[in-house]
Amino acid sequence: MARSRRDINSLSPSGLSDLIHAIDILRARSTADPDDMSGYGFQAALHNDGSVGPCEHGSDLFLPWHRAHLRCFGKPPQAADPPRTANVTVPH
């Protein structure tokens, strides 16, 4: 189920705390296993490291690629520590 992304400034204190909690868990996964696809490091590399992922900056595929990437990147935070993080979305 897709959830609506929200403006980070509109997050409640508990919503912001849940987001930070989820990202901290994903960062810890990256430290333990850099190849863990649910870790923050892998997701960041998928976007920024040409040897990991084909980020489409400078291409006609820029918008659709990033839309798909954000959709995929939104799932690991939700699964980080449910039920606390089940409703976390990547804010804009």
mmCIF file as gemmi writes it, N, C-alpha and C atoms, coordinates in Angstrom:
data_model
loop_
_atom_site.group_PDB
_atom_site.id
_atom_site.type_symbol
_atom_site.label_atom_id
_atom_site.label_alt_id
_atom_site.label_comp_id
_atom_site.label_asym_id
_atom_site.label_entity_id
_atom_site.label_seq_id
_atom_site.pdbx_PDB_ins_code
_atom_site.Cartn_x
_atom_site.Cartn_y
_atom_site.Cartn_z
_atom_site.occupancy
_atom_site.B_iso_or_equiv
_atom_site.pdbx_formal_charge
_atom_site.auth_seq_id
_atom_site.auth_asym_id
_atom_site.pdbx_PDB_model_num
ATOM 1 N N . MET Axp A 1 ? 0.821 -1.177 0 1 0 ? 1 A 1
ATOM 2 C CA . MET Axp A 1 ? 0 0 0 1 0 ? 1 A 1
ATOM 3 C C . MET Axp A 1 ? 0.873 1.251 0 1 0 ? 1 A 1
ATOM 4 N N . ALA Axp A 2 ? 0.69 2.1 -0.971 1 0 ? 2 A 1
ATOM 5 C CA . ALA Axp A 2 ? 1.459 3.339 -1.065 1 0 ? 2 A 1
ATOM 6 C C . ALA Axp A 2 ? 0.922 4.353 -0.062 1 0 ? 2 A 1
ATOM 7 N N . ARG Axp A 3 ? 1.808 5.045 0.585 1 0 ? 3 A 1
ATOM 8 C CA . ARG Axp A 3 ? 1.422 6.09 1.524 1 0 ? 3 A 1
ATOM 9 C C . ARG Axp A 3 ? 1.842 7.43 0.947 1 0 ? 3 A 1
ATOM 10 N N . SER Axp A 4 ? 1.12 8.456 1.292 1 0 ? 4 A 1
ATOM 11 C CA . SER Axp A 4 ? 1.43 9.791 0.791 1 0 ? 4 A 1
ATOM 12 C C . SER Axp A 4 ? 2.662 10.338 1.486 1 0 ? 4 A 1
ATOM 13 N N . ARG Axp A 5 ? 3.548 10.905 0.694 1 0 ? 5 A 1
ATOM 14 C CA . ARG Axp A 5 ? 4.709 11.575 1.26 1 0 ? 5 A 1
ATOM 15 C C . ARG Axp A 5 ? 4.262 12.933 1.781 1 0 ? 5 A 1
ATOM 16 N N . ARG Axp A 6 ? 4.865 13.359 2.875 1 0 ? 6 A 1
ATOM 17 C CA . ARG Axp A 6 ? 4.476 14.614 3.492 1 0 ? 6 A 1
ATOM 18 C C . ARG Axp A 6 ? 5.654 15.57 3.542 1 0 ? 6 A 1
ATOM 19 N N . ASP Axp A 7 ? 5.331 16.844 3.649 1 0 ? 7 A 1
ATOM 20 C CA . ASP Axp A 7 ? 6.339 17.875 3.86 1 0 ? 7 A 1
ATOM 21 C C . ASP Axp A 7 ? 6.965 17.619 5.233 1 0 ? 7 A 1
ATOM 22 N N . ILE Axp A 8 ? 8.273 17.606 5.303 1 0 ? 8 A 1
ATOM 23 C CA . ILE Axp A 8 ? 8.942 17.316 6.57 1 0 ? 8 A 1
ATOM 24 C C . ILE Axp A 8 ? 8.535 18.311 7.652 1 0 ? 8 A 1
ATOM 25 N N . ASN Axp A 9 ? 8.2 19.534 7.259 1 0 ? 9 A 1
ATOM 26 C CA . ASN Axp A 9 ? 7.799 20.548 8.235 1 0 ? 9 A 1
ATOM 27 C C . ASN Axp A 9 ? 6.42 20.282 8.828 1 0 ? 9 A 1
ATOM 28 N N . SER Axp A 10 ? 5.649 19.397 8.21 1 0 ? 10 A 1
ATOM 29 C CA . SER Axp A 10 ? 4.315 19.097 8.726 1 0 ? 10 A 1
ATOM 30 C C . SER Axp A 10 ? 4.288 17.849 9.613 1 0 ? 10 A 1
ATOM 31 N N . LEU Axp A 11 ? 5.441 17.19 9.784 1 0 ? 11 A 1
ATOM 32 C CA . LEU Axp A 11 ? 5.483 15.999 10.627 1 0 ? 11 A 1
ATOM 33 C C . LEU Axp A 11 ? 5.305 16.386 12.096 1 0 ? 11 A 1
ATOM 34 N N . SER Axp A 12 ? 4.549 15.575 12.796 1 0 ? 12 A 1
ATOM 35 C CA . SER Axp A 12 ? 4.408 15.77 14.241 1 0 ? 12 A 1
ATOM 36 C C . SER Axp A 12 ? 5.734 15.403 14.905 1 0 ? 12 A 1
ATOM 37 N N . PRO Axp A 13 ? 5.943 15.83 16.144 1 0 ? 13 A 1
ATOM 38 C CA . PRO Axp A 13 ? 7.181 15.413 16.837 1 0 ? 13 A 1
ATOM 39 C C . PRO Axp A 13 ? 7.338 13.892 16.877 1 0 ? 13 A 1
ATOM 40 N N . SER Axp A 14 ? 6.24 13.152 17.092 1 0 ? 14 A 1
ATOM 41 C CA . SER Axp A 14 ? 6.358 11.691 17.129 1 0 ? 14 A 1
ATOM 42 C C . SER Axp A 14 ? 6.621 11.135 15.729 1 0 ? 14 A 1
ATOM 43 N N . GLY Axp A 15 ? 6.034 11.745 14.693 1 0 ? 15 A 1
ATOM 44 C CA . GLY Axp A 15 ? 6.294 11.309 13.324 1 0 ? 15 A 1
ATOM 45 C C . GLY Axp A 15 ? 7.746 11.525 12.932 1 0 ? 15 A 1
ATOM 46 N N . LEU Axp A 16 ? 8.304 12.667 13.328 1 0 ? 16 A 1
ATOM 47 C CA . LEU Axp A 16 ? 9.715 12.952 13.05 1 0 ? 16 A 1
ATOM 48 C C . LEU Axp A 16 ? 10.61 11.999 13.837 1 0 ? 16 A 1
ATOM 49 N N . SER Axp A 17 ? 10.249 11.729 15.071 1 0 ? 17 A 1
ATOM 50 C CA . SER Axp A 17 ? 11.01 10.789 15.89 1 0 ? 17 A 1
ATOM 51 C C . SER Axp A 17 ? 10.99 9.385 15.278 1 0 ? 17 A 1
ATOM 52 N N . ASP Axp A 18 ? 9.844 8.954 14.763 1 0 ? 18 A 1
ATOM 53 C CA . ASP Axp A 18 ? 9.738 7.637 14.124 1 0 ? 18 A 1
ATOM 54 C C . ASP Axp A 18 ? 10.596 7.575 12.862 1 0 ? 18 A 1
ATOM 55 N N . LEU Axp A 19 ? 10.608 8.659 12.081 1 0 ? 19 A 1
ATOM 56 C CA . LEU Axp A 19 ? 11.439 8.717 10.873 1 0 ? 19 A 1
ATOM 57 C C . LEU Axp A 19 ? 12.916 8.602 11.245 1 0 ? 19 A 1
ATOM 58 N N . ILE Axp A 20 ? 13.35 9.367 12.215 1 0 ? 20 A 1
ATOM 59 C CA . ILE Axp A 20 ? 14.756 9.33 12.647 1 0 ? 20 A 1
ATOM 60 C C . ILE Axp A 20 ? 15.109 7.942 13.179 1 0 ? 20 A 1
ATOM 61 N N . HIS Axp A 21 ? 14.213 7.353 13.934 1 0 ? 21 A 1
ATOM 62 C CA . HIS Axp A 21 ? 14.415 5.995 14.453 1 0 ? 21 A 1
ATOM 63 C C . HIS Axp A 21 ? 14.61 5.004 13.302 1 0 ? 21 A 1
ATOM 64 N N . ALA Axp A 22 ? 13.767 5.087 12.285 1 0 ? 22 A 1
ATOM 65 C CA . ALA Axp A 22 ? 13.863 4.185 11.133 1 0 ? 22 A 1
ATOM 66 C C . ALA Axp A 22 ? 15.184 4.38 10.396 1 0 ? 22 A 1
ATOM 67 N N . ILE Axp A 23 ? 15.572 5.628 10.142 1 0 ? 23 A 1
ATOM 68 C CA . ILE Axp A 23 ? 16.825 5.903 9.421 1 0 ? 23 A 1
ATOM 69 C C . ILE Axp A 23 ? 18.021 5.431 10.242 1 0 ? 23 A 1
ATOM 70 N N . ASP Axp A 24 ? 17.977 5.613 11.559 1 0 ? 24 A 1
ATOM 71 C CA . ASP Axp A 24 ? 19.068 5.115 12.409 1 0 ? 24 A 1
ATOM 72 C C . ASP Axp A 24 ? 19.217 3.596 12.286 1 0 ? 24 A 1
ATOM 73 N N . ILE Axp A 25 ? 18.106 2.884 12.236 1 0 ? 25 A 1
ATOM 74 C CA . ILE Axp A 25 ? 18.154 1.425 12.071 1 0 ? 25 A 1
ATOM 75 C C . ILE Axp A 25 ? 18.761 1.069 10.715 1 0 ? 25 A 1
ATOM 76 N N . LEU Axp A 26 ? 18.358 1.776 9.662 1 0 ? 26 A 1
ATOM 77 C CA . LEU Axp A 26 ? 18.895 1.488 8.323 1 0 ? 26 A 1
ATOM 78 C C . LEU Axp A 26 ? 20.385 1.793 8.252 1 0 ? 26 A 1
ATOM 79 N N . ARG Axp A 27 ? 20.822 2.849 8.912 1 0 ? 27 A 1
ATOM 80 C CA . ARG Axp A 27 ? 22.26 3.166 8.951 1 0 ? 27 A 1
ATOM 81 C C . ARG Axp A 27 ? 23.034 2.086 9.699 1 0 ? 27 A 1
ATOM 82 N N . ALA Axp A 28 ? 22.475 1.587 10.789 1 0 ? 28 A 1
ATOM 83 C CA . ALA Axp A 28 ? 23.133 0.512 11.549 1 0 ? 28 A 1
ATOM 84 C C . ALA Axp A 28 ? 23.244 -0.749 10.697 1 0 ? 28 A 1
ATOM 85 N N . ARG Axp A 29 ? 22.23 -1.044 9.909 1 0 ? 29 A 1
ATOM 86 C CA . ARG Axp A 29 ? 22.299 -2.207 9.007 1 0 ? 29 A 1
ATOM 87 C C . ARG Axp A 29 ? 23.441 -2.045 8.017 1 0 ? 29 A 1
ATOM 88 N N . SER Axp A 30 ? 23.634 -0.84 7.526 1 0 ? 30 A 1
ATOM 89 C CA . SER Axp A 30 ? 24.711 -0.589 6.559 1 0 ? 30 A 1
ATOM 90 C C . SER Axp A 30 ? 26.076 -0.789 7.186 1 0 ? 30 A 1
ATOM 91 N N . THR Axp A 31 ? 26.195 -0.417 8.457 1 0 ? 31 A 1
ATOM 92 C CA . THR Axp A 31 ? 27.458 -0.61 9.17 1 0 ? 31 A 1
ATOM 93 C C . THR Axp A 31 ? 27.737 -2.097 9.353 1 0 ? 31 A 1
ATOM 94 N N . ALA Axp A 32 ? 26.694 -2.853 9.697 1 0 ? 32 A 1
ATOM 95 C CA . ALA Axp A 32 ? 26.851 -4.297 9.923 1 0 ? 32 A 1
ATOM 96 C C . ALA Axp A 32 ? 27.083 -5.052 8.622 1 0 ? 32 A 1
ATOM 97 N N . ASP Axp A 33 ? 26.404 -4.652 7.548 1 0 ? 33 A 1
ATOM 98 C CA . ASP Axp A 33 ? 26.504 -5.346 6.261 1 0 ? 33 A 1
ATOM 99 C C . ASP Axp A 33 ? 26.289 -4.347 5.131 1 0 ? 33 A 1
ATOM 100 N N . PRO Axp A 34 ? 27.376 -3.829 4.539 1 0 ? 34 A 1
ATOM 101 C CA . PRO Axp A 34 ? 27.254 -2.821 3.487 1 0 ? 34 A 1
ATOM 102 C C . PRO Axp A 34 ? 26.448 -3.279 2.269 1 0 ? 34 A 1
ATOM 103 N N . ASP Axp A 35 ? 26.316 -4.584 2.069 1 0 ? 35 A 1
ATOM 104 C CA . ASP Axp A 35 ? 25.574 -5.093 0.919 1 0 ? 35 A 1
ATOM 105 C C . ASP Axp A 35 ? 24.094 -5.354 1.224 1 0 ? 35 A 1
ATOM 106 N N . ASP Axp A 36 ? 23.656 -5.081 2.463 1 0 ? 36 A 1
ATOM 107 C CA . ASP Axp A 36 ? 22.255 -5.27 2.827 1 0 ? 36 A 1
ATOM 108 C C . ASP Axp A 36 ? 21.41 -4.278 2.031 1 0 ? 36 A 1
ATOM 109 N N . MET Axp A 37 ? 20.577 -4.8 1.151 1 0 ? 37 A 1
ATOM 110 C CA . MET Axp A 37 ? 19.785 -3.942 0.259 1 0 ? 37 A 1
ATOM 111 C C . MET Axp A 37 ? 18.755 -3.106 1.01 1 0 ? 37 A 1
ATOM 112 N N . SER Axp A 38 ? 18.445 -3.458 2.252 1 0 ? 38 A 1
ATOM 113 C CA . SER Axp A 38 ? 17.516 -2.644 3.025 1 0 ? 38 A 1
ATOM 114 C C . SER Axp A 38 ? 18.242 -1.595 3.862 1 0 ? 38 A 1
ATOM 115 N N . GLY Axp A 39 ? 19.558 -1.575 3.784 1 0 ? 39 A 1
ATOM 116 C CA . GLY Axp A 39 ? 20.343 -0.603 4.543 1 0 ? 39 A 1
ATOM 117 C C . GLY Axp A 39 ? 20.423 0.742 3.838 1 0 ? 39 A 1
ATOM 118 N N . TYR Axp A 40 ? 20.663 1.768 4.62 1 0 ? 40 A 1
ATOM 119 C CA . TYR Axp A 40 ? 20.749 3.127 4.094 1 0 ? 40 A 1
ATOM 120 C C . TYR Axp A 40 ? 21.903 3.265 3.096 1 0 ? 40 A 1
ATOM 121 N N . GLY Axp A 41 ? 23.039 2.667 3.406 1 0 ? 41 A 1
ATOM 122 C CA . GLY Axp A 41 ? 24.215 2.784 2.544 1 0 ? 41 A 1
ATOM 123 C C . GLY Axp A 41 ? 23.975 2.233 1.151 1 0 ? 41 A 1
ATOM 124 N N . PHE Axp A 42 ? 23.32 1.079 1.054 1 0 ? 42 A 1
ATOM 125 C CA . PHE Axp A 42 ? 23.036 0.5 -0.258 1 0 ? 42 A 1
ATOM 126 C C . PHE Axp A 42 ? 22.095 1.412 -1.042 1 0 ? 42 A 1
ATOM 127 N N . GLN Axp A 43 ? 21.057 1.901 -0.377 1 0 ? 43 A 1
ATOM 128 C CA . GLN Axp A 43 ? 20.099 2.772 -1.061 1 0 ? 43 A 1
ATOM 129 C C . GLN Axp A 43 ? 20.769 4.063 -1.535 1 0 ? 43 A 1
ATOM 130 N N . ALA Axp A 44 ? 21.646 4.628 -0.708 1 0 ? 44 A 1
ATOM 131 C CA . ALA Axp A 44 ? 22.374 5.836 -1.104 1 0 ? 44 A 1
ATOM 132 C C . ALA Axp A 44 ? 23.308 5.546 -2.273 1 0 ? 44 A 1
ATOM 133 N N . ALA Axp A 45 ? 23.976 4.397 -2.232 1 0 ? 45 A 1
ATOM 134 C CA . ALA Axp A 45 ? 24.872 4.026 -3.326 1 0 ? 45 A 1
ATOM 135 C C . ALA Axp A 45 ? 24.101 3.771 -4.613 1 0 ? 45 A 1
ATOM 136 N N . LEU Axp A 46 ? 22.929 3.198 -4.491 1 0 ? 46 A 1
ATOM 137 C CA . LEU Axp A 46 ? 22.089 2.963 -5.665 1 0 ? 46 A 1
ATOM 138 C C . LEU Axp A 46 ? 21.795 4.283 -6.37 1 0 ? 46 A 1
ATOM 139 N N . HIS Axp A 47 ? 21.649 5.324 -5.597 1 0 ? 47 A 1
ATOM 140 C CA . HIS Axp A 47 ? 21.37 6.636 -6.17 1 0 ? 47 A 1
ATOM 141 C C . HIS Axp A 47 ? 22.637 7.352 -6.641 1 0 ? 47 A 1
ATOM 142 N N . ASN Axp A 48 ? 23.731 7.238 -5.889 1 0 ? 48 A 1
ATOM 143 C CA . ASN Axp A 48 ? 24.906 8.08 -6.148 1 0 ? 48 A 1
ATOM 144 C C . ASN Axp A 48 ? 26.131 7.386 -6.718 1 0 ? 48 A 1
ATOM 145 N N . ASP Axp A 49 ? 26.181 6.072 -6.689 1 0 ? 49 A 1
ATOM 146 C CA . ASP Axp A 49 ? 27.385 5.35 -7.097 1 0 ? 49 A 1
ATOM 147 C C . ASP Axp A 49 ? 27.105 4.59 -8.388 1 0 ? 49 A 1
ATOM 148 N N . GLY Axp A 50 ? 27.689 5.042 -9.475 1 0 ? 50 A 1
ATOM 149 C CA . GLY Axp A 50 ? 27.45 4.433 -10.779 1 0 ? 50 A 1
ATOM 150 C C . GLY Axp A 50 ? 27.819 2.964 -10.864 1 0 ? 50 A 1
ATOM 151 N N . SER Axp A 51 ? 28.694 2.495 -9.961 1 0 ? 51 A 1
ATOM 152 C CA . SER Axp A 51 ? 29.048 1.077 -9.988 1 0 ? 51 A 1
ATOM 153 C C . SER Axp A 51 ? 27.984 0.215 -9.304 1 0 ? 51 A 1
ATOM 154 N N . VAL Axp A 52 ? 27.07 0.836 -8.552 1 0 ? 52 A 1
ATOM 155 C CA . VAL Axp A 52 ? 26.009 0.102 -7.866 1 0 ? 52 A 1
ATOM 156 C C . VAL Axp A 52 ? 24.693 0.233 -8.616 1 0 ? 52 A 1
ATOM 157 N N . GLY Axp A 53 ? 24.348 1.448 -8.959 1 0 ? 53 A 1
ATOM 158 C CA . GLY Axp A 53 ? 23.063 1.678 -9.618 1 0 ? 53 A 1
ATOM 159 C C . GLY Axp A 53 ? 23.162 2.662 -10.759 1 0 ? 53 A 1
ATOM 160 N N . PRO Axp A 54 ? 22.252 2.553 -11.673 1 0 ? 54 A 1
ATOM 161 C CA . PRO Axp A 54 ? 22.282 3.411 -12.857 1 0 ? 54 A 1
ATOM 162 C C . PRO Axp A 54 ? 21.461 4.684 -12.665 1 0 ? 54 A 1
ATOM 163 N N . CYS Axp A 55 ? 21.828 5.531 -11.71 1 0 ? 55 A 1
ATOM 164 C CA . CYS Axp A 55 ? 21.076 6.758 -11.51 1 0 ? 55 A 1
ATOM 165 C C . CYS Axp A 55 ? 21.064 7.555 -12.81 1 0 ? 55 A 1
ATOM 166 N N . GLU Axp A 56 ? 19.925 8.067 -13.155 1 0 ? 56 A 1
ATOM 167 C CA . GLU Axp A 56 ? 19.71 8.668 -14.47 1 0 ? 56 A 1
ATOM 168 C C . GLU Axp A 56 ? 19.804 10.194 -14.501 1 0 ? 56 A 1
ATOM 169 N N . HIS Axp A 57 ? 20.731 10.766 -13.727 1 0 ? 57 A 1
ATOM 170 C CA . HIS Axp A 57 ? 20.926 12.216 -13.822 1 0 ? 57 A 1
ATOM 171 C C . HIS Axp A 57 ? 21.387 12.56 -15.221 1 0 ? 57 A 1
ATOM 172 N N . GLY Axp A 58 ? 20.878 13.637 -15.763 1 0 ? 58 A 1
ATOM 173 C CA . GLY Axp A 58 ? 21.277 14.073 -17.095 1 0 ? 58 A 1
ATOM 174 C C . GLY Axp A 58 ? 20.645 13.274 -18.209 1 0 ? 58 A 1
ATOM 175 N N . SER Axp A 59 ? 19.59 12.552 -17.92 1 0 ? 59 A 1
ATOM 176 C CA . SER Axp A 59 ? 18.94 11.696 -18.905 1 0 ? 59 A 1
ATOM 177 C C . SER Axp A 59 ? 17.452 12.024 -18.956 1 0 ? 59 A 1
ATOM 178 N N . ASP Axp A 60 ? 16.823 11.637 -20.06 1 0 ? 60 A 1
ATOM 179 C CA . ASP Axp A 60 ? 15.366 11.78 -20.157 1 0 ? 60 A 1
ATOM 180 C C . ASP Axp A 60 ? 14.653 10.886 -19.154 1 0 ? 60 A 1
ATOM 181 N N . LEU Axp A 61 ? 15.354 9.916 -18.593 1 0 ? 61 A 1
ATOM 182 C CA . LEU Axp A 61 ? 14.766 8.999 -17.62 1 0 ? 61 A 1
ATOM 183 C C . LEU Axp A 61 ? 14.869 9.505 -16.182 1 0 ? 61 A 1
ATOM 184 N N . PHE Axp A 62 ? 15.373 10.73 -16.003 1 0 ? 62 A 1
ATOM 185 C CA . PHE Axp A 62 ? 15.589 11.283 -14.669 1 0 ? 62 A 1
ATOM 186 C C . PHE Axp A 62 ? 14.349 11.181 -13.787 1 0 ? 62 A 1
ATOM 187 N N . LEU Axp A 63 ? 13.229 11.728 -14.226 1 0 ? 63 A 1
ATOM 188 C CA . LEU Axp A 63 ? 12.026 11.743 -13.385 1 0 ? 63 A 1
ATOM 189 C C . LEU Axp A 63 ? 11.459 10.35 -13.12 1 0 ? 63 A 1
ATOM 190 N N . PRO Axp A 64 ? 11.255 9.511 -14.139 1 0 ? 64 A 1
ATOM 191 C CA . PRO Axp A 64 ? 10.713 8.187 -13.815 1 0 ? 64 A 1
ATOM 192 C C . PRO Axp A 64 ? 11.661 7.337 -12.975 1 0 ? 64 A 1
ATOM 193 N N . TRP Axp A 65 ? 12.988 7.447 -13.193 1 0 ? 65 A 1
ATOM 194 C CA . TRP Axp A 65 ? 13.929 6.67 -12.396 1 0 ? 65 A 1
ATOM 195 C C . TRP Axp A 65 ? 13.858 7.082 -10.932 1 0 ? 65 A 1
ATOM 196 N N . HIS Axp A 66 ? 13.854 8.375 -10.666 1 0 ? 66 A 1
ATOM 197 C CA . HIS Axp A 66 ? 13.806 8.845 -9.283 1 0 ? 66 A 1
ATOM 198 C C . HIS Axp A 66 ? 12.465 8.53 -8.618 1 0 ? 66 A 1
ATOM 199 N N . ARG Axp A 67 ? 11.405 8.568 -9.373 1 0 ? 67 A 1
ATOM 200 C CA . ARG Axp A 67 ? 10.097 8.206 -8.81 1 0 ? 67 A 1
ATOM 201 C C . ARG Axp A 67 ? 10.124 6.744 -8.345 1 0 ? 67 A 1
ATOM 202 N N . ALA Axp A 68 ? 10.667 5.868 -9.172 1 0 ? 68 A 1
ATOM 203 C CA . ALA Axp A 68 ? 10.765 4.451 -8.805 1 0 ? 68 A 1
ATOM 204 C C . ALA Axp A 68 ? 11.72 4.266 -7.629 1 0 ? 68 A 1
ATOM 205 N N . HIS Axp A 69 ? 12.834 4.986 -7.643 1 0 ? 69 A 1
ATOM 206 C CA . HIS Axp A 69 ? 13.806 4.876 -6.553 1 0 ? 69 A 1
ATOM 207 C C . HIS Axp A 69 ? 13.178 5.307 -5.225 1 0 ? 69 A 1
ATOM 208 N N . LEU Axp A 70 ? 12.456 6.418 -5.217 1 0 ? 70 A 1
ATOM 209 C CA . LEU Axp A 70 ? 11.802 6.873 -3.987 1 0 ? 70 A 1
ATOM 210 C C . LEU Axp A 70 ? 10.77 5.87 -3.508 1 0 ? 70 A 1
ATOM 211 N N . ARG Axp A 71 ? 10.071 5.264 -4.442 1 0 ? 71 A 1
ATOM 212 C CA . ARG Axp A 71 ? 9.075 4.238 -4.061 1 0 ? 71 A 1
ATOM 213 C C . ARG Axp A 71 ? 9.777 3.052 -3.385 1 0 ? 71 A 1
ATOM 214 N N . CYS Axp A 72 ? 10.883 2.605 -3.975 1 0 ? 72 A 1
ATOM 215 C CA . CYS Axp A 72 ? 11.63 1.485 -3.379 1 0 ? 72 A 1
ATOM 216 C C . CYS Axp A 72 ? 12.302 1.886 -2.073 1 0 ? 72 A 1
ATOM 217 N N . PHE Axp A 73 ? 12.839 3.095 -2.009 1 0 ? 73 A 1
ATOM 218 C CA . PHE Axp A 73 ? 13.513 3.565 -0.801 1 0 ? 73 A 1
ATOM 219 C C . PHE Axp A 73 ? 12.527 3.763 0.351 1 0 ? 73 A 1
ATOM 220 N N . GLY Axp A 74 ? 11.267 3.964 0.05 1 0 ? 74 A 1
ATOM 221 C CA . GLY Axp A 74 ? 10.27 4.166 1.088 1 0 ? 74 A 1
ATOM 222 C C . GLY Axp A 74 ? 9.913 2.918 1.863 1 0 ? 74 A 1
ATOM 223 N N . LYS Axp A 75 ? 10.193 1.752 1.317 1 0 ? 75 A 1
ATOM 224 C CA . LYS Axp A 75 ? 9.792 0.503 1.97 1 0 ? 75 A 1
ATOM 225 C C . LYS Axp A 75 ? 10.694 0.102 3.146 1 0 ? 75 A 1
ATOM 226 N N . PRO Axp A 76 ? 12.021 0.176 3.041 1 0 ? 76 A 1
ATOM 227 C CA . PRO Axp A 76 ? 12.863 -0.222 4.182 1 0 ? 76 A 1
ATOM 228 C C . PRO Axp A 76 ? 12.586 0.553 5.472 1 0 ? 76 A 1
ATOM 229 N N . PRO Axp A 77 ? 12.355 1.874 5.433 1 0 ? 77 A 1
ATOM 230 C CA . PRO Axp A 77 ? 12.045 2.549 6.7 1 0 ? 77 A 1
ATOM 231 C C . PRO Axp A 77 ? 10.757 2.033 7.341 1 0 ? 77 A 1
ATOM 232 N N . GLN Axp A 78 ? 9.763 1.716 6.533 1 0 ? 78 A 1
ATOM 233 C CA . GLN Axp A 78 ? 8.5 1.207 7.071 1 0 ? 78 A 1
ATOM 234 C C . GLN Axp A 78 ? 8.697 -0.151 7.739 1 0 ? 78 A 1
ATOM 235 N N . ALA Axp A 79 ? 9.601 -0.945 7.208 1 0 ? 79 A 1
ATOM 236 C CA . ALA Axp A 79 ? 9.843 -2.29 7.736 1 0 ? 79 A 1
ATOM 237 C C . ALA Axp A 79 ? 10.923 -2.316 8.816 1 0 ? 79 A 1
ATOM 238 N N . ALA Axp A 80 ? 11.504 -1.168 9.139 1 0 ? 80 A 1
ATOM 239 C CA . ALA Axp A 80 ? 12.636 -1.133 10.07 1 0 ? 80 A 1
ATOM 240 C C . ALA Axp A 80 ? 12.275 -1.627 11.465 1 0 ? 80 A 1
ATOM 241 N N . ASP Axp A 81 ? 11.15 -1.188 11.999 1 0 ? 81 A 1
ATOM 242 C CA . ASP Axp A 81 ? 10.778 -1.544 13.373 1 0 ? 81 A 1
ATOM 243 C C . ASP Axp A 81 ? 9.264 -1.406 13.557 1 0 ? 81 A 1
ATOM 244 N N . PRO Axp A 82 ? 8.492 -2.239 12.83 1 0 ? 82 A 1
ATOM 245 C CA . PRO Axp A 82 ? 7.043 -2.123 12.975 1 0 ? 82 A 1
ATOM 246 C C . PRO Axp A 82 ? 6.605 -2.592 14.362 1 0 ? 82 A 1
ATOM 247 N N . PRO Axp A 83 ? 5.545 -2.097 14.901 1 0 ? 83 A 1
ATOM 248 C CA . PRO Axp A 83 ? 4.592 -1.191 14.265 1 0 ? 83 A 1
ATOM 249 C C . PRO Axp A 83 ? 4.995 0.274 14.333 1 0 ? 83 A 1
ATOM 250 N N . ARG Axp A 84 ? 6.051 0.604 15.101 1 0 ? 84 A 1
ATOM 251 C CA . ARG Axp A 84 ? 6.427 2.02 15.247 1 0 ? 84 A 1
ATOM 252 C C . ARG Axp A 84 ? 6.696 2.69 13.903 1 0 ? 84 A 1
ATOM 253 N N . THR Axp A 85 ? 7.373 2.003 12.992 1 0 ? 85 A 1
ATOM 254 C CA . THR Axp A 85 ? 7.778 2.635 11.737 1 0 ? 85 A 1
ATOM 255 C C . THR Axp A 85 ? 6.878 2.271 10.553 1 0 ? 85 A 1
ATOM 256 N N . ALA Axp A 86 ? 5.802 1.564 10.795 1 0 ? 86 A 1
ATOM 257 C CA . ALA Axp A 86 ? 4.953 1.075 9.699 1 0 ? 86 A 1
ATOM 258 C C . ALA Axp A 86 ? 4.372 2.195 8.839 1 0 ? 86 A 1
ATOM 259 N N . ASN Axp A 87 ? 4.167 3.377 9.409 1 0 ? 87 A 1
ATOM 260 C CA . ASN Axp A 87 ? 3.563 4.471 8.657 1 0 ? 87 A 1
ATOM 261 C C . ASN Axp A 87 ? 4.561 5.556 8.258 1 0 ? 87 A 1
ATOM 262 N N . VAL Axp A 88 ? 5.856 5.29 8.46 1 0 ? 88 A 1
ATOM 263 C CA . VAL Axp A 88 ? 6.88 6.255 8.086 1 0 ? 88 A 1
ATOM 264 C C . VAL Axp A 88 ? 6.939 6.37 6.564 1 0 ? 88 A 1
ATOM 265 N N . THR Axp A 89 ? 7.049 7.607 6.09 1 0 ? 89 A 1
ATOM 266 C CA . THR Axp A 89 ? 7.272 7.836 4.663 1 0 ? 89 A 1
ATOM 267 C C . THR Axp A 89 ? 8.507 8.728 4.518 1 0 ? 89 A 1
ATOM 268 N N . VAL Axp A 90 ? 9.112 8.706 3.354 1 0 ? 90 A 1
ATOM 269 C CA . VAL Axp A 90 ? 10.235 9.59 3.075 1 0 ? 90 A 1
ATOM 270 C C . VAL Axp A 90 ? 9.631 10.971 2.785 1 0 ? 90 A 1
ATOM 271 N N . PRO Axp A 91 ? 9.885 11.94 3.664 1 0 ? 91 A 1
ATOM 272 C CA . PRO Axp A 91 ? 9.264 13.238 3.46 1 0 ? 91 A 1
ATOM 273 C C . PRO Axp A 91 ? 9.912 14.013 2.315 1 0 ? 91 A 1
ATOM 274 N N . HIS Axp A 92 ? 9.212 15.025 1.861 1 0 ? 92 A 1
ATOM 275 C CA . HIS Axp A 92 ? 9.794 15.923 0.852 1 0 ? 92 A 1
ATOM 276 C C . HIS Axp A 92 ? 10.086 17.246 1.496 1 0 ? 92 A 1
